[in-house]
Amino acid sequence: MKTSVLLPAAFALLSCLPLAAGAAGGGGGGSEPPKPYVDPVVEKANAEMDKGNWAGAQAMLRDALASNPGKADYHNLYAYSIRKGPNPDMSLVFKHYNEALRIDPRHRGAHEYLGEAYLMVGNLEKAKEHLATLDNLCFLPCSEYTQLKKAVAGYESSGAIKATSGKSP
């Protein structure tokens, strides 16, 4: 008897979905969806890192952090640019990755890169903690989880972190 009441109600609800989609702007008017916002500082820093200009990216991000210290992306990219550059100051790297995570505990990029930084200093246990965090953050496998998992596996098989591409995040 319950199914005889639930079935017509479910059908009525499902039959309204096409109307709701049309009312929500799903009419396919031919225009492209709006492009996501890209922070100009992030865009310029990534361009510098793509060229291998770690010092240029660091200077740009240091200036950006001076005026916007609450931006997790700036801390994350600043730490990344230091870590990938020559003779990285790992205390500064850890400081800025941790600050990115203090600001945004769900920042997947910071978890990935902090895990890689821990591998650079030989702390496999901490790298695996960040891998576990990414496993919880990513509903489906995400690139940050996949990349850190590869780095951990490489570290475990060779005892050292494998170099990842020099391409910026």
VMD Tcl script that builds the backbone (N, CA, C; Angstrom):
set m [mol new atoms 507]
animate dup $m
set s [atomselect $m all]
$s set {name element resname resid chain x y z} {
  {N N MET 1 A 0.817 -1.186 0.000}
  {CA C MET 1 A 0.000 0.000 0.000}
  {C C MET 1 A 0.868 1.260 0.000}
  {N N LYS 2 A 1.998 1.220 0.706}
  {CA C LYS 2 A 2.883 2.373 0.714}
  {C C LYS 2 A 3.414 2.659 -0.684}
  {N N THR 3 A 3.734 1.621 -1.443}
  {CA C THR 3 A 4.251 1.839 -2.789}
  {C C THR 3 A 3.206 2.470 -3.686}
  {N N SER 4 A 1.940 2.183 -3.464}
  {CA C SER 4 A 0.914 2.777 -4.315}
  {C C SER 4 A 0.806 4.281 -4.069}
  {N N VAL 5 A 1.190 4.762 -2.904}
  {CA C VAL 5 A 1.172 6.193 -2.615}
  {C C VAL 5 A 2.494 6.838 -3.029}
  {N N LEU 6 A 3.605 6.148 -2.777}
  {CA C LEU 6 A 4.926 6.711 -3.058}
  {C C LEU 6 A 5.219 6.803 -4.546}
  {N N LEU 7 A 4.781 5.824 -5.311}
  {CA C LEU 7 A 5.085 5.805 -6.732}
  {C C LEU 7 A 4.506 7.013 -7.467}
  {N N PRO 8 A 3.218 7.349 -7.298}
  {CA C PRO 8 A 2.698 8.543 -7.981}
  {C C PRO 8 A 3.373 9.830 -7.491}
  {N N ALA 9 A 3.715 9.895 -6.210}
  {CA C ALA 9 A 4.370 11.095 -5.685}
  {C C ALA 9 A 5.760 11.245 -6.293}
  {N N ALA 10 A 6.497 10.154 -6.400}
  {CA C ALA 10 A 7.837 10.194 -7.000}
  {C C ALA 10 A 7.739 10.593 -8.468}
  {N N PHE 11 A 6.737 10.037 -9.177}
  {CA C PHE 11 A 6.564 10.380 -10.591}
  {C C PHE 11 A 6.251 11.865 -10.745}
  {N N ALA 12 A 5.399 12.406 -9.890}
  {CA C ALA 12 A 5.042 13.825 -9.965}
  {C C ALA 12 A 6.270 14.699 -9.715}
  {N N LEU 13 A 7.081 14.312 -8.763}
  {CA C LEU 13 A 8.290 15.070 -8.459}
  {C C LEU 13 A 9.267 15.031 -9.628}
  {N N LEU 14 A 9.483 13.860 -10.202}
  {CA C LEU 14 A 10.408 13.719 -11.322}
  {C C LEU 14 A 9.923 14.448 -12.569}
  {N N SER 15 A 8.630 14.520 -12.764}
  {CA C SER 15 A 8.108 15.179 -13.952}
  {C C SER 15 A 8.314 16.693 -13.886}
  {N N CYS 16 A 8.562 17.238 -12.699}
  {CA C CYS 16 A 8.798 18.675 -12.561}
  {C C CYS 16 A 10.255 19.061 -12.812}
  {N N LEU 17 A 11.156 18.104 -12.819}
  {CA C LEU 17 A 12.571 18.414 -12.980}
  {C C LEU 17 A 12.885 19.157 -14.275}
  {N N PRO 18 A 12.353 18.754 -15.426}
  {CA C PRO 18 A 12.664 19.520 -16.634}
  {C C PRO 18 A 12.224 20.978 -16.535}
  {N N LEU 19 A 11.108 21.244 -15.881}
  {CA C LEU 19 A 10.638 22.616 -15.711}
  {C C LEU 19 A 11.593 23.399 -14.825}
  {N N ALA 20 A 12.073 22.766 -13.753}
  {CA C ALA 20 A 12.998 23.431 -12.849}
  {C C ALA 20 A 14.306 23.739 -13.550}
  {N N ALA 21 A 14.772 22.854 -14.393}
  {CA C ALA 21 A 16.025 23.084 -15.117}
  {C C ALA 21 A 15.875 24.268 -16.062}
  {N N GLY 22 A 14.738 24.363 -16.727}
  {CA C GLY 22 A 14.507 25.486 -17.631}
  {C C GLY 22 A 14.406 26.791 -16.878}
  {N N ALA 23 A 13.763 26.776 -15.718}
  {CA C ALA 23 A 13.618 27.984 -14.922}
  {C C ALA 23 A 14.957 28.416 -14.341}
  {N N ALA 24 A 15.871 27.474 -14.169}
  {CA C ALA 24 A 17.166 27.801 -13.584}
  {C C ALA 24 A 18.163 28.270 -14.647}
  {N N GLY 25 A 17.733 28.505 -15.845}
  {CA C GLY 25 A 18.636 29.001 -16.873}
  {C C GLY 25 A 19.275 27.887 -17.682}
  {N N GLY 26 A 18.737 26.709 -17.630}
  {CA C GLY 26 A 19.316 25.586 -18.353}
  {C C GLY 26 A 18.790 25.476 -19.761}
  {N N GLY 27 A 18.346 26.559 -20.350}
  {CA C GLY 27 A 17.731 26.527 -21.659}
  {C C GLY 27 A 18.708 26.405 -22.814}
  {N N GLY 28 A 19.995 26.467 -22.557}
  {CA C GLY 28 A 20.963 26.295 -23.645}
  {C C GLY 28 A 20.938 27.429 -24.630}
  {N N GLY 29 A 20.998 28.662 -24.152}
  {CA C GLY 29 A 20.930 29.826 -25.005}
  {C C GLY 29 A 22.162 30.044 -25.858}
  {N N GLY 30 A 23.141 29.145 -25.821}
  {CA C GLY 30 A 24.299 29.246 -26.687}
  {C C GLY 30 A 25.455 30.021 -26.094}
  {N N SER 31 A 25.255 30.699 -24.980}
  {CA C SER 31 A 26.375 31.434 -24.400}
  {C C SER 31 A 27.225 30.488 -23.552}
  {N N GLU 32 A 28.512 30.802 -23.467}
  {CA C GLU 32 A 29.421 29.979 -22.693}
  {C C GLU 32 A 29.242 30.281 -21.211}
  {N N PRO 33 A 29.500 29.284 -20.370}
  {CA C PRO 33 A 29.414 29.552 -18.933}
  {C C PRO 33 A 30.508 30.536 -18.530}
  {N N PRO 34 A 30.267 31.288 -17.471}
  {CA C PRO 34 A 31.287 32.256 -17.053}
  {C C PRO 34 A 32.571 31.539 -16.644}
  {N N LYS 35 A 33.701 32.164 -16.958}
  {CA C LYS 35 A 34.982 31.574 -16.603}
  {C C LYS 35 A 35.234 31.807 -15.120}
  {N N PRO 36 A 35.844 30.804 -14.456}
  {CA C PRO 36 A 36.121 30.984 -13.034}
  {C C PRO 36 A 37.142 32.105 -12.819}
  {N N TYR 37 A 37.030 32.761 -11.691}
  {CA C TYR 37 A 37.946 33.843 -11.340}
  {C C TYR 37 A 39.348 33.285 -11.151}
  {N N VAL 38 A 40.309 33.930 -11.765}
  {CA C VAL 38 A 41.710 33.574 -11.574}
  {C C VAL 38 A 42.395 34.796 -10.978}
  {N N ASP 39 A 42.952 34.622 -9.802}
  {CA C ASP 39 A 43.652 35.697 -9.116}
  {C C ASP 39 A 44.849 36.124 -9.968}
  {N N PRO 40 A 44.979 37.406 -10.294}
  {CA C PRO 40 A 46.081 37.845 -11.146}
  {C C PRO 40 A 47.460 37.581 -10.531}
  {N N VAL 41 A 47.582 37.650 -9.217}
  {CA C VAL 41 A 48.864 37.356 -8.570}
  {C C VAL 41 A 49.216 35.889 -8.775}
  {N N VAL 42 A 48.239 35.013 -8.587}
  {CA C VAL 42 A 48.452 33.577 -8.779}
  {C C VAL 42 A 48.821 33.297 -10.232}
  {N N GLU 43 A 48.107 33.929 -11.144}
  {CA C GLU 43 A 48.369 33.734 -12.573}
  {C C GLU 43 A 49.795 34.175 -12.941}
  {N N LYS 44 A 50.204 35.348 -12.467}
  {CA C LYS 44 A 51.551 35.854 -12.773}
  {C C LYS 44 A 52.624 34.996 -12.104}
  {N N ALA 45 A 52.392 34.589 -10.861}
  {CA C ALA 45 A 53.366 33.746 -10.154}
  {C C ALA 45 A 53.513 32.404 -10.869}
  {N N ASN 46 A 52.404 31.814 -11.288}
  {CA C ASN 46 A 52.468 30.552 -12.034}
  {C C ASN 46 A 53.238 30.722 -13.336}
  {N N ALA 47 A 53.057 31.852 -14.011}
  {CA C ALA 47 A 53.774 32.104 -15.257}
  {C C ALA 47 A 55.281 32.176 -14.993}
  {N N GLU 48 A 55.671 32.818 -13.909}
  {CA C GLU 48 A 57.095 32.902 -13.555}
  {C C GLU 48 A 57.649 31.519 -13.208}
  {N N MET 49 A 56.891 30.738 -12.463}
  {CA C MET 49 A 57.345 29.398 -12.084}
  {C C MET 49 A 57.419 28.486 -13.299}
  {N N ASP 50 A 56.497 28.649 -14.253}
  {CA C ASP 50 A 56.549 27.854 -15.483}
  {C C ASP 50 A 57.846 28.111 -16.251}
  {N N LYS 51 A 58.382 29.332 -16.116}
  {CA C LYS 51 A 59.646 29.686 -16.772}
  {C C LYS 51 A 60.854 29.294 -15.915}
  {N N GLY 52 A 60.591 28.760 -14.728}
  {CA C GLY 52 A 61.695 28.408 -13.828}
  {C C GLY 52 A 62.251 29.606 -13.087}
  {N N ASN 53 A 61.536 30.703 -13.119}
  {CA C ASN 53 A 61.971 31.925 -12.434}
  {C C ASN 53 A 61.458 31.901 -10.993}
  {N N TRP 54 A 62.080 31.058 -10.192}
  {CA C TRP 54 A 61.640 30.863 -8.810}
  {C C TRP 54 A 61.808 32.141 -7.994}
  {N N ALA 55 A 62.929 32.831 -8.188}
  {CA C ALA 55 A 63.183 34.062 -7.433}
  {C C ALA 55 A 62.157 35.138 -7.785}
  {N N GLY 56 A 61.812 35.245 -9.066}
  {CA C GLY 56 A 60.801 36.219 -9.482}
  {C C GLY 56 A 59.444 35.911 -8.875}
  {N N ALA 57 A 59.071 34.641 -8.878}
  {CA C ALA 57 A 57.799 34.240 -8.274}
  {C C ALA 57 A 57.818 34.510 -6.771}
  {N N GLN 58 A 58.940 34.208 -6.133}
  {CA C GLN 58 A 59.052 34.443 -4.690}
  {C C GLN 58 A 58.881 35.924 -4.357}
  {N N ALA 59 A 59.551 36.789 -5.115}
  {CA C ALA 59 A 59.457 38.230 -4.863}
  {C C ALA 59 A 58.019 38.718 -5.029}
  {N N MET 60 A 57.378 38.266 -6.096}
  {CA C MET 60 A 55.988 38.665 -6.359}
  {C C MET 60 A 55.063 38.204 -5.228}
  {N N LEU 61 A 55.245 36.960 -4.811}
  {CA C LEU 61 A 54.372 36.403 -3.767}
  {C C LEU 61 A 54.687 37.008 -2.391}
  {N N ARG 62 A 55.945 37.325 -2.133}
  {CA C ARG 62 A 56.318 37.974 -0.877}
  {C C ARG 62 A 55.619 39.334 -0.780}
  {N N ASP 63 A 55.628 40.085 -1.888}
  {CA C ASP 63 A 54.933 41.379 -1.920}
  {C C ASP 63 A 53.428 41.194 -1.732}
  {N N ALA 64 A 52.871 40.199 -2.397}
  {CA C ALA 64 A 51.427 39.944 -2.280}
  {C C ALA 64 A 51.062 39.565 -0.845}
  {N N LEU 65 A 51.915 38.782 -0.196}
  {CA C LEU 65 A 51.648 38.390 1.197}
  {C C LEU 65 A 51.743 39.572 2.152}
  {N N ALA 66 A 52.603 40.531 1.828}
  {CA C ALA 66 A 52.730 41.711 2.678}
  {C C ALA 66 A 51.422 42.500 2.719}
  {N N SER 67 A 50.703 42.520 1.604}
  {CA C SER 67 A 49.441 43.262 1.568}
  {C C SER 67 A 48.214 42.375 1.785}
  {N N ASN 68 A 48.362 41.062 1.617}
  {CA C ASN 68 A 47.231 40.121 1.784}
  {C C ASN 68 A 47.688 38.879 2.549}
  {N N PRO 69 A 48.023 39.004 3.823}
  {CA C PRO 69 A 48.553 37.849 4.556}
  {C C PRO 69 A 47.532 36.744 4.827}
  {N N GLY 70 A 46.276 36.997 4.552}
  {CA C GLY 70 A 45.233 36.013 4.810}
  {C C GLY 70 A 44.884 35.132 3.620}
  {N N LYS 71 A 45.687 35.163 2.568}
  {CA C LYS 71 A 45.396 34.379 1.351}
  {C C LYS 71 A 46.158 33.059 1.393}
  {N N ALA 72 A 45.450 31.967 1.587}
  {CA C ALA 72 A 46.074 30.642 1.660}
  {C C ALA 72 A 46.818 30.303 0.370}
  {N N ASP 73 A 46.250 30.677 -0.774}
  {CA C ASP 73 A 46.911 30.374 -2.053}
  {C C ASP 73 A 48.273 31.047 -2.149}
  {N N TYR 74 A 48.391 32.274 -1.637}
  {CA C TYR 74 A 49.669 32.976 -1.689}
  {C C TYR 74 A 50.715 32.260 -0.828}
  {N N HIS 75 A 50.318 31.852 0.370}
  {CA C HIS 75 A 51.247 31.121 1.234}
  {C C HIS 75 A 51.665 29.805 0.588}
  {N N ASN 76 A 50.698 29.102 0.018}
  {CA C ASN 76 A 50.978 27.822 -0.619}
  {C C ASN 76 A 51.959 27.989 -1.784}
  {N N LEU 77 A 51.696 28.940 -2.651}
  {CA C LEU 77 A 52.564 29.140 -3.820}
  {C C LEU 77 A 53.928 29.692 -3.424}
  {N N TYR 78 A 53.969 30.534 -2.402}
  {CA C TYR 78 A 55.249 31.061 -1.929}
  {C C TYR 78 A 56.116 29.908 -1.424}
  {N N ALA 79 A 55.532 29.040 -0.608}
  {CA C ALA 79 A 56.276 27.880 -0.102}
  {C C ALA 79 A 56.711 26.981 -1.255}
  {N N TYR 80 A 55.835 26.779 -2.220}
  {CA C TYR 80 A 56.157 25.947 -3.384}
  {C C TYR 80 A 57.345 26.533 -4.148}
  {N N SER 81 A 57.319 27.853 -4.378}
  {CA C SER 81 A 58.392 28.483 -5.146}
  {C C SER 81 A 59.724 28.402 -4.402}
  {N N ILE 82 A 59.692 28.465 -3.096}
  {CA C ILE 82 A 60.920 28.313 -2.306}
  {C C ILE 82 A 61.412 26.873 -2.396}
  {N N ARG 83 A 60.499 25.938 -2.228}
  {CA C ARG 83 A 60.854 24.507 -2.221}
  {C C ARG 83 A 61.434 24.070 -3.554}
  {N N LYS 84 A 60.906 24.592 -4.646}
  {CA C LYS 84 A 61.369 24.189 -5.970}
  {C C LYS 84 A 62.624 24.939 -6.405}
  {N N GLY 85 A 62.895 26.080 -5.794}
  {CA C GLY 85 A 64.067 26.866 -6.149}
  {C C GLY 85 A 65.349 26.265 -5.586}
  {N N PRO 86 A 66.476 26.905 -5.888}
  {CA C PRO 86 A 67.765 26.390 -5.395}
  {C C PRO 86 A 67.908 26.607 -3.892}
  {N N ASN 87 A 68.517 25.656 -3.217}
  {CA C ASN 87 A 68.798 25.739 -1.782}
  {C C ASN 87 A 67.600 26.195 -0.952}
  {N N PRO 88 A 66.518 25.441 -0.967}
  {CA C PRO 88 A 65.314 25.887 -0.260}
  {C C PRO 88 A 65.514 25.969 1.253}
  {N N ASP 89 A 65.005 27.038 1.831}
  {CA C ASP 89 A 64.974 27.202 3.283}
  {C C ASP 89 A 63.737 26.450 3.775}
  {N N MET 90 A 63.954 25.209 4.223}
  {CA C MET 90 A 62.813 24.355 4.553}
  {C C MET 90 A 62.020 24.874 5.752}
  {N N SER 91 A 62.643 25.622 6.655}
  {CA C SER 91 A 61.867 26.179 7.770}
  {C C SER 91 A 60.857 27.197 7.244}
  {N N LEU 92 A 61.253 27.966 6.234}
  {CA C LEU 92 A 60.336 28.927 5.614}
  {C C LEU 92 A 59.255 28.196 4.809}
  {N N VAL 93 A 59.642 27.122 4.150}
  {CA C VAL 93 A 58.686 26.304 3.396}
  {C C VAL 93 A 57.604 25.777 4.340}
  {N N PHE 94 A 58.019 25.160 5.448}
  {CA C PHE 94 A 57.049 24.602 6.395}
  {C C PHE 94 A 56.196 25.697 7.016}
  {N N LYS 95 A 56.802 26.839 7.323}
  {CA C LYS 95 A 56.051 27.951 7.907}
  {C C LYS 95 A 54.888 28.361 7.009}
  {N N HIS 96 A 55.167 28.507 5.709}
  {CA C HIS 96 A 54.117 29.013 4.816}
  {C C HIS 96 A 53.102 27.940 4.424}
  {N N TYR 97 A 53.521 26.699 4.275}
  {CA C TYR 97 A 52.511 25.651 4.041}
  {C C TYR 97 A 51.582 25.534 5.250}
  {N N ASN 98 A 52.160 25.579 6.434}
  {CA C ASN 98 A 51.329 25.484 7.642}
  {C C ASN 98 A 50.407 26.687 7.794}
  {N N GLU 99 A 50.880 27.853 7.402}
  {CA C GLU 99 A 50.015 29.036 7.456}
  {C C GLU 99 A 48.870 28.899 6.447}
  {N N ALA 100 A 49.159 28.372 5.268}
  {CA C ALA 100 A 48.085 28.137 4.284}
  {C C ALA 100 A 47.030 27.210 4.875}
  {N N LEU 101 A 47.478 26.175 5.583}
  {CA C LEU 101 A 46.523 25.229 6.168}
  {C C LEU 101 A 45.828 25.791 7.406}
  {N N ARG 102 A 46.467 26.711 8.103}
  {CA C ARG 102 A 45.786 27.370 9.230}
  {C C ARG 102 A 44.630 28.207 8.684}
  {N N ILE 103 A 44.882 28.897 7.566}
  {CA C ILE 103 A 43.856 29.744 6.947}
  {C C ILE 103 A 42.761 28.883 6.320}
  {N N ASP 104 A 43.160 27.838 5.627}
  {CA C ASP 104 A 42.213 26.955 4.934}
  {C C ASP 104 A 42.624 25.497 5.152}
  {N N PRO 105 A 42.107 24.866 6.207}
  {CA C PRO 105 A 42.504 23.487 6.523}
  {C C PRO 105 A 42.174 22.476 5.424}
  {N N ARG 106 A 41.332 22.847 4.472}
  {CA C ARG 106 A 40.948 21.930 3.394}
  {C C ARG 106 A 41.701 22.229 2.090}
  {N N HIS 107 A 42.743 23.027 2.157}
  {CA C HIS 107 A 43.509 23.421 0.966}
  {C C HIS 107 A 44.278 22.205 0.452}
  {N N ARG 108 A 43.758 21.605 -0.595}
  {CA C ARG 108 A 44.337 20.357 -1.096}
  {C C ARG 108 A 45.761 20.536 -1.606}
  {N N GLY 109 A 46.026 21.638 -2.301}
  {CA C GLY 109 A 47.368 21.883 -2.803}
  {C C GLY 109 A 48.388 21.971 -1.679}
  {N N ALA 110 A 48.031 22.653 -0.607}
  {CA C ALA 110 A 48.952 22.780 0.531}
  {C C ALA 110 A 49.205 21.423 1.179}
  {N N HIS 111 A 48.179 20.591 1.277}
  {CA C HIS 111 A 48.386 19.244 1.837}
  {C C HIS 111 A 49.326 18.428 0.950}
  {N N GLU 112 A 49.120 18.505 -0.351}
  {CA C GLU 112 A 49.996 17.756 -1.265}
  {C C GLU 112 A 51.439 18.225 -1.141}
  {N N TYR 113 A 51.639 19.533 -1.257}
  {CA C TYR 113 A 52.995 20.061 -1.269}
  {C C TYR 113 A 53.675 19.938 0.084}
  {N N LEU 114 A 52.916 20.060 1.163}
  {CA C LEU 114 A 53.505 19.866 2.489}
  {C C LEU 114 A 53.938 18.408 2.658}
  {N N GLY 115 A 53.139 17.492 2.141}
  {CA C GLY 115 A 53.533 16.080 2.158}
  {C C GLY 115 A 54.826 15.862 1.387}
  {N N GLU 116 A 54.963 16.495 0.225}
  {CA C GLU 116 A 56.195 16.380 -0.560}
  {C C GLU 116 A 57.374 17.004 0.177}
  {N N ALA 117 A 57.133 18.115 0.866}
  {CA C ALA 117 A 58.202 18.759 1.636}
  {C C ALA 117 A 58.668 17.835 2.764}
  {N N TYR 118 A 57.722 17.161 3.413}
  {CA C TYR 118 A 58.113 16.214 4.462}
  {C C TYR 118 A 58.969 15.087 3.887}
  {N N LEU 119 A 58.667 14.648 2.687}
  {CA C LEU 119 A 59.508 13.623 2.059}
  {C C LEU 119 A 60.910 14.158 1.797}
  {N N MET 120 A 61.015 15.421 1.435}
  {CA C MET 120 A 62.328 16.019 1.174}
  {C C MET 120 A 63.220 15.995 2.408}
  {N N VAL 121 A 62.609 16.071 3.593}
  {CA C VAL 121 A 63.399 16.050 4.830}
  {C C VAL 121 A 63.372 14.679 5.488}
  {N N GLY 122 A 62.826 13.681 4.789}
  {CA C GLY 122 A 62.862 12.306 5.270}
  {C C GLY 122 A 61.791 11.926 6.278}
  {N N ASN 123 A 60.705 12.689 6.332}
  {CA C ASN 123 A 59.646 12.391 7.298}
  {C C ASN 123 A 58.456 11.737 6.583}
  {N N LEU 124 A 58.597 10.441 6.331}
  {CA C LEU 124 A 57.572 9.675 5.624}
  {C C LEU 124 A 56.258 9.642 6.399}
  {N N GLU 125 A 56.338 9.536 7.709}
  {CA C GLU 125 A 55.128 9.454 8.537}
  {C C GLU 125 A 54.253 10.699 8.363}
  {N N LYS 126 A 54.860 11.893 8.406}
  {CA C LYS 126 A 54.081 13.128 8.238}
  {C C LYS 126 A 53.530 13.239 6.805}
  {N N ALA 127 A 54.307 12.793 5.830}
  {CA C ALA 127 A 53.817 12.812 4.450}
  {C C ALA 127 A 52.577 11.936 4.328}
  {N N LYS 128 A 52.599 10.788 4.975}
  {CA C LYS 128 A 51.443 9.877 4.925}
  {C C LYS 128 A 50.237 10.466 5.653}
  {N N GLU 129 A 50.471 11.279 6.676}
  {CA C GLU 129 A 49.352 11.949 7.362}
  {C C GLU 129 A 48.630 12.877 6.382}
  {N N HIS 130 A 49.400 13.598 5.583}
  {CA C HIS 130 A 48.782 14.507 4.615}
  {C C HIS 130 A 48.123 13.739 3.474}
  {N N LEU 131 A 48.673 12.592 3.127}
  {CA C LEU 131 A 48.039 11.730 2.129}
  {C C LEU 131 A 46.684 11.243 2.650}
  {N N ALA 132 A 46.629 10.853 3.919}
  {CA C ALA 132 A 45.364 10.408 4.526}
  {C C ALA 132 A 44.355 11.556 4.569}
  {N N THR 133 A 44.838 12.754 4.867}
  {CA C THR 133 A 43.944 13.917 4.879}
  {C C THR 133 A 43.368 14.153 3.488}
  {N N LEU 134 A 44.219 14.068 2.469}
  {CA C LEU 134 A 43.734 14.240 1.096}
  {C C LEU 134 A 42.738 13.151 0.718}
  {N N ASP 135 A 42.968 11.946 1.198}
  {CA C ASP 135 A 42.041 10.851 0.916}
  {C C ASP 135 A 40.655 11.193 1.464}
  {N N ASN 136 A 40.621 11.861 2.619}
  {CA C ASN 136 A 39.340 12.264 3.220}
  {C C ASN 136 A 38.743 13.486 2.521}
  {N N LEU 137 A 39.592 14.395 2.058}
  {CA C LEU 137 A 39.099 15.619 1.422}
  {C C LEU 137 A 38.554 15.382 0.017}
  {N N CYS 138 A 39.147 14.454 -0.691}
  {CA C CYS 138 A 38.775 14.213 -2.091}
  {C C CYS 138 A 37.692 13.140 -2.150}
  {N N PHE 139 A 36.485 13.550 -2.520}
  {CA C PHE 139 A 35.379 12.591 -2.624}
  {C C PHE 139 A 35.721 11.522 -3.653}
  {N N LEU 140 A 36.201 11.957 -4.788}
  {CA C LEU 140 A 36.726 11.072 -5.826}
  {C C LEU 140 A 38.225 11.315 -5.858}
  {N N PRO 141 A 38.986 10.425 -6.443}
  {CA C PRO 141 A 40.424 10.694 -6.513}
  {C C PRO 141 A 40.685 12.055 -7.160}
  {N N CYS 142 A 41.548 12.843 -6.528}
  {CA C CYS 142 A 41.892 14.151 -7.068}
  {C C CYS 142 A 43.382 14.166 -7.389}
  {N N SER 143 A 43.787 15.113 -8.202}
  {CA C SER 143 A 45.182 15.143 -8.645}
  {C C SER 143 A 46.144 15.312 -7.478}
  {N N GLU 144 A 45.765 16.085 -6.468}
  {CA C GLU 144 A 46.648 16.294 -5.323}
  {C C GLU 144 A 46.912 14.978 -4.590}
  {N N TYR 145 A 45.866 14.196 -4.410}
  {CA C TYR 145 A 46.018 12.894 -3.761}
  {C C TYR 145 A 46.885 11.973 -4.624}
  {N N THR 146 A 46.592 11.927 -5.915}
  {CA C THR 146 A 47.326 11.053 -6.829}
  {C C THR 146 A 48.808 11.407 -6.866}
  {N N GLN 147 A 49.121 12.708 -6.940}
  {CA C GLN 147 A 50.520 13.136 -7.004}
  {C C GLN 147 A 51.268 12.801 -5.712}
  {N N LEU 148 A 50.656 13.065 -4.566}
  {CA C LEU 148 A 51.329 12.761 -3.301}
  {C C LEU 148 A 51.468 11.257 -3.116}
  {N N LYS 149 A 50.473 10.511 -3.549}
  {CA C LYS 149 A 50.565 9.056 -3.447}
  {C C LYS 149 A 51.746 8.539 -4.276}
  {N N LYS 150 A 51.927 9.089 -5.481}
  {CA C LYS 150 A 53.070 8.703 -6.321}
  {C C LYS 150 A 54.385 9.066 -5.648}
  {N N ALA 151 A 54.451 10.248 -5.052}
  {CA C ALA 151 A 55.677 10.689 -4.392}
  {C C ALA 151 A 56.001 9.790 -3.197}
  {N N VAL 152 A 54.980 9.430 -2.424}
  {CA C VAL 152 A 55.185 8.540 -1.269}
  {C C VAL 152 A 55.666 7.168 -1.755}
  {N N ALA 153 A 55.021 6.648 -2.788}
  {CA C ALA 153 A 55.422 5.333 -3.325}
  {C C ALA 153 A 56.859 5.388 -3.839}
  {N N GLY 154 A 57.216 6.443 -4.520}
  {CA C GLY 154 A 58.584 6.606 -5.014}
  {C C GLY 154 A 59.574 6.693 -3.870}
  {N N TYR 155 A 59.203 7.403 -2.840}
  {CA C TYR 155 A 60.073 7.534 -1.670}
  {C C TYR 155 A 60.267 6.176 -1.001}
  {N N GLU 156 A 59.176 5.457 -0.854}
  {CA C GLU 156 A 59.257 4.145 -0.198}
  {C C GLU 156 A 60.104 3.164 -1.007}
  {N N SER 157 A 60.038 3.260 -2.332}
  {CA C SER 157 A 60.798 2.309 -3.145}
  {C C SER 157 A 62.275 2.683 -3.277}
  {N N SER 158 A 62.586 3.983 -3.166}
  {CA C SER 158 A 63.973 4.395 -3.373}
  {C C SER 158 A 64.611 5.071 -2.162}
  {N N GLY 159 A 63.799 5.450 -1.199}
  {CA C GLY 159 A 64.330 6.154 -0.036}
  {C C GLY 159 A 64.538 7.644 -0.283}
  {N N ALA 160 A 64.068 8.140 -1.408}
  {CA C ALA 160 A 64.191 9.564 -1.706}
  {C C ALA 160 A 63.007 10.003 -2.536}
  {N N ILE 161 A 62.689 11.279 -2.451}
  {CA C ILE 161 A 61.567 11.794 -3.237}
  {C C ILE 161 A 61.978 11.887 -4.698}
  {N N LYS 162 A 61.105 11.425 -5.561}
  {CA C LYS 162 A 61.349 11.518 -7.002}
  {C C LYS 162 A 61.012 12.955 -7.419}
  {N N ALA 163 A 61.796 13.473 -8.314}
  {CA C ALA 163 A 61.550 14.831 -8.791}
  {C C ALA 163 A 60.238 14.867 -9.555}
  {N N THR 164 A 59.394 15.815 -9.211}
  {CA C THR 164 A 58.159 16.010 -9.969}
  {C C THR 164 A 58.459 17.038 -11.043}
  {N N SER 165 A 57.549 17.222 -11.942}
  {CA C SER 165 A 57.792 18.170 -13.030}
  {C C SER 165 A 58.023 19.549 -12.444}
  {N N GLY 166 A 58.816 20.328 -13.132}
  {CA C GLY 166 A 59.092 21.685 -12.682}
  {C C GLY 166 A 57.960 22.635 -12.974}
  {N N LYS 167 A 56.890 22.131 -13.540}
  {CA C LYS 167 A 55.752 22.965 -13.904}
  {C C LYS 167 A 55.035 23.427 -12.650}
  {N N SER 168 A 54.558 24.630 -12.679}
  {CA C SER 168 A 53.892 25.186 -11.510}
  {C C SER 168 A 52.527 24.537 -11.305}
  {N N PRO 169 A 52.004 24.706 -10.098}
  {CA C PRO 169 A 50.709 24.105 -9.763}
  {C C PRO 169 A 49.568 24.668 -10.565}
}
mol reanalyze $m
mol bondsrecalc $m
mol representation Tube
mol addrep $m
